[in-house]
Amino acid sequence: MTASSRKSFSTRAVHAGERLPKGSYTPVVTPIYPSVGYIYESMDELDGVFAGTQPGYVYPRYGSPTVAAFEAAIADLEGGEAAQAFASGMAAIHVALLAAGVRLGVTVAAALDVYGATYALIQRLLTGLGARAVWVDASDLDAVERTLAESRPAVLLAETISNPLVKVAGIPSLAVLAHQYGAQFLVDNTFASPYLLNPLALGADYVIHSATKYIGGHGDVMAGVVVTSTENRLKMNELNKLVGSVLGPFDAWLALRGVKTLPLRMRQQCANAAEVAAWLSQQPGIQRVNYPGLSGHPQHALAAELFGDKGFGGMLSFEIAGADQVTAFRFMEALQLCQAATTLGDIYTLALHPATSSHRSLTPAERQRVGISDGLVRLSAGIESAGDIIADLEQALCSISKASA
Ligand SMILES: Cc1ncc(COP(=O)(O)O)c(C=O)c1O
């Protein structure tokens, strides 16, 4: 454990990964190193860096200082040995699956309601290359155990809070089950962020983030990161030298800057989401609200146990009563403050129609199996005032009920 990891989460969010150069002066903020090449005093030194027997950098596809600072910060906040950054969350998931041994003839077990592109990656791309995929409701531990016993996968993948149905995964129980049946446990912790939960401490082997979301936090950077053991990180680094999905230094710098305010943003987003969810659940025009903070949510008690008093996350989803795609689109278009943009975790409140965006790559039958209807809207609470967000949702709901009257 480093000296910085003993400090509080908020302090580490601000300081972890900072002040890289050591010399007669130290910059307060990590500089951006755009250099592609690195020069050493001797070829022996360069050879040592290539061999990994000496610290340093040779080429950005292998690693670079600003990216390393971002990796150090996330490894610290997740409480892991090491992190590998990527150009996107999808690249992070892909390379983590490869590092965990997914290949021809190997089975991947995954939670049924993962992000649509994750589903497509496993169900279409990886099975097309000869891997096998099995899907299971991760909130049903008996079903998970049956699946693991029957299919003996190399990997079990789940999202801490699922996209877009915000189901909460029992990370400690899933880790025990995965290991009992010889699978490595990969957790996509994007929706929870390291602020709400550190899955490695609960038995996960790889923790994955789309850093495009809460970690970056401002809607201005695309990045991914995986936190794991030093040994697994080395495997991912070797793979990424070949895959080449490298995070650039400018993007790493933006992501690292985002990390500093993660606890502040998350506190506000959790509070806003809770207030909005409570309001929505009182509206006659809303059929169902999915938010782990609501006492009626099937994993409310589990979420309280996992996240403690930090909150229940900034993500929620809801079904507009009797809405088809056209009505859901009219609702999205009527929003004025909330942005109908295809992302989440930003300082802005964002609304998304999963059936036609995040889960567009699923067939209608696949969406039905997962539980994503045409009237489902996903909301990512921003840091604005909850009252203003609610007022915007209210006027948008009013406008669709007027249109249908
Ligand atoms: C839960 C989750 N995981 C992974 C991803 C993929 O991340 P990226 O868009 O950065 O590739 C997303 C994107 O929305 C996501 O919601």
The ligand as an ORCA input file, in Angstrom:
! r2SCAN-3c Opt
* xyz 0 1
  C     -21.486      0.160    -18.713
  C     -20.674      0.529    -19.917
  N     -19.547     -0.147    -20.164
  C     -18.768      0.141    -21.240
  C     -19.131      1.116    -22.137
  C     -18.265      1.387    -23.339
  O     -17.495      2.517    -23.121
  P     -16.959      3.464    -24.299
  O     -18.139      4.104    -24.925
  O     -16.019      4.394    -23.583
  O     -16.234      2.561    -25.264
  C     -20.297      1.858    -21.913
  C     -20.700      2.908    -22.858
  O     -21.748      3.494    -22.758
  C     -21.092      1.545    -20.781
  O     -22.257      2.185    -20.530
*
